[in-house]
Amino acid sequence: MRKVVLLAIFVGISIGLLTAGNASAQTIYAVKFVCGKQAPINSLTPPAEPPVKPGNYATKVNVELLSPPNPNGGNGVSWNVSLAGGGGPSVTTLAIPLNQLETVDVTCAGITKQLGAAAKLPAFIEGYVNVIASPNTQLAVTGVYTSQGCTFPPGVATIAVLPSVCSGPVSIDVVPQVGVPFTPPPAP
């Protein structure tokens, strides 16, 4: 009960700070994603660990436009991907066409498409989906995380060697995201 009250106070303060902030600032929702199968890494021994426990992972980012669209056209919502490990942001920032109270989902399939040919990506990727709202655009952004335990044959260090069996219990977590005000630096 105490944790729920503290979380409610934190979220309330965060939303209050966002609405009282700079009206010309964009709001960025940086949503962590994990996609694909993570195999055991036999060369690591505790306390060194792979980024996540061996298993199959999926992320879905839900974006809902709460405010009315801009009367001058567009809703001012876009997204891009930053890949972990120095991959940097994706080349293109894509607009999200939404009307008020409509939603869109960004899934692992959309993330890999945004990053380029999936064949060039490893079996497990992680990073951030950056949902960007223009000034005075209000969003609800939620990360939905699904994982399933997998069994890998002994000594398997990569997914390509032998397929895994993913029949373990499934876990689903839903995490509301808080946006961060961001004012881009002036152009030189």
C-alpha positions in Angstrom: 0.0 0.0 0.0 2.8 2.4 0.9 4.5 1.8 -2.5 1.3 2.5 -4.4 0.8 5.8 -2.5 4.5 6.8 -3.2 4.1 5.9 -6.9 0.9 7.9 -7.1 2.6 11.0 -5.5 5.6 10.6 -7.8 3.4 10.4 -11.0 1.3 13.3 -9.8 4.3 15.5 -9.2 5.9 14.4 -12.5 2.7 15.3 -14.5 2.4 18.6 -12.6 6.0 19.5 -13.5 5.4 18.6 -17.1 2.3 20.7 -17.5 3.9 23.6 -15.7 7.1 23.5 -17.7 8.1 25.4 -20.8 5.3 25.6 -23.3 7.7 25.6 -26.2 9.4 22.4 -25.2 8.9 19.1 -26.8 8.1 16.1 -24.6 10.1 12.9 -25.1 9.1 9.5 -23.8 12.1 7.3 -23.9 10.7 3.8 -23.7 13.1 0.9 -23.1 12.6 -2.0 -25.6 13.9 -5.6 -25.6 13.2 -7.8 -28.6 14.2 -11.3 -29.6 15.9 -14.3 -28.1 18.8 -14.0 -25.7 20.9 -17.2 -25.5 23.2 -18.0 -22.5 26.7 -16.5 -22.9 28.9 -19.3 -21.7 32.0 -17.0 -21.4 30.3 -15.0 -18.6 30.4 -16.1 -15.1 28.5 -14.3 -12.2 28.5 -11.6 -11.4 28.9 -10.8 -15.1 25.6 -11.5 -16.9 24.0 -11.1 -20.3 21.7 -8.0 -20.7 18.7 -10.2 -19.7 18.2 -13.8 -18.6 18.1 -16.3 -21.5 14.6 -16.3 -23.0 12.3 -14.8 -25.7 11.4 -11.1 -25.3 8.9 -8.7 -26.9 8.0 -5.1 -26.3 5.0 -3.1 -27.5 4.8 0.7 -27.0 1.2 2.0 -26.9 0.8 5.7 -27.8 -2.5 7.5 -27.3 -3.1 11.1 -28.4 -5.1 12.8 -25.5 -5.2 16.3 -26.8 -7.0 17.5 -30.0 -4.9 17.6 -33.1 -3.2 20.9 -34.0 -5.6 23.1 -35.9 -2.8 24.1 -38.3 -2.5 20.4 -39.3 -0.8 17.4 -37.9 -0.7 16.2 -34.4 3.0 16.7 -33.6 3.7 13.1 -32.7 6.7 11.2 -34.0 9.1 8.4 -33.0 12.5 7.0 -33.7 14.8 4.2 -32.3 18.1 4.3 -30.5 19.8 1.0 -30.5 21.9 0.1 -27.4 25.6 -0.4 -27.8 26.4 2.8 -29.8 24.0 2.1 -32.7 22.7 5.6 -32.4 19.2 6.8 -33.4 17.6 5.4 -36.5 18.1 7.4 -39.6 14.5 8.5 -39.9 12.0 10.0 -37.4 8.5 8.8 -38.4 5.3 10.8 -37.9 2.5 9.0 -36.1 -0.8 9.9 -37.7 -3.4 10.0 -34.8 -6.7 11.8 -34.1 -7.7 12.6 -30.5 -8.1 9.4 -28.4 -6.7 7.2 -31.1 -3.9 4.8 -30.4 -1.0 3.2 -32.2 1.3 0.4 -31.2 5.1 0.3 -31.9 6.1 -3.4 -31.8 9.3 -5.3 -32.3 8.4 -5.8 -35.9 8.1 -2.0 -36.4 11.4 -1.4 -34.5 13.4 -3.9 -36.6 11.8 -2.3 -39.8 12.9 1.1 -38.6 16.4 -0.1 -37.9 16.8 -1.7 -41.3 16.9 -5.2 -42.6 16.2 -7.6 -39.7 18.7 -10.1 -41.3 21.5 -7.8 -40.3 20.4 -7.5 -36.6 21.4 -10.0 -33.9 18.8 -12.4 -32.5 18.4 -10.1 -29.5 18.3 -6.3 -29.6 17.7 -3.6 -27.0 17.5 0.2 -26.9 14.9 2.9 -26.7 11.9 3.9 -28.7 11.7 7.7 -28.4 8.2 9.0 -28.8 8.4 12.8 -29.4 5.4 15.1 -28.8 5.4 18.7 -30.0 4.6 21.5 -27.6 1.0 21.4 -26.2 0.5 17.8 -27.4 -0.6 15.5 -24.6 0.1 11.7 -24.9 -0.4 8.6 -22.8 2.6 6.3 -23.5 2.8 2.7 -22.1 5.5 0.0 -22.5 4.1 -3.6 -22.5 6.8 -6.2 -21.9 6.4 -9.9 -22.6 9.0 -12.5 -21.8 9.1 -16.3 -21.9 11.7 -18.6 -20.5 13.6 -20.8 -22.9 15.7 -23.9 -22.6 18.9 -24.0 -24.6 21.0 -27.1 -25.1 24.1 -27.2 -23.0 27.1 -25.4 -24.5 25.0 -23.4 -26.9 26.4 -19.8 -27.1 24.3 -18.5 -30.0 20.8 -19.0 -31.3 22.1 -20.0 -34.8 23.8 -23.2 -33.5 20.6 -25.0 -32.2 17.1 -23.8 -31.8 15.8 -23.3 -28.3 12.6 -24.5 -26.8 10.5 -21.6 -25.4 7.8 -23.3 -23.4 8.4 -21.7 -20.0 6.0 -19.4 -18.2 5.0 -16.2 -19.8 5.4 -12.9 -18.0 3.7 -9.6 -19.0 4.4 -6.2 -17.4 2.7 -3.0 -18.3 4.6 0.2 -17.4 3.2 3.7 -17.9 5.9 6.1 -19.2 6.5 9.7 -18.0 7.6 12.2 -20.6 10.6 14.5 -20.2 10.5 18.1 -21.4 13.2 18.8 -24.0 14.0 22.1 -25.8 16.3 21.4 -28.8 19.4 23.6 -28.9 19.2 26.5 -31.3 20.6 25.8 -34.8 24.2 27.2 -35.3 
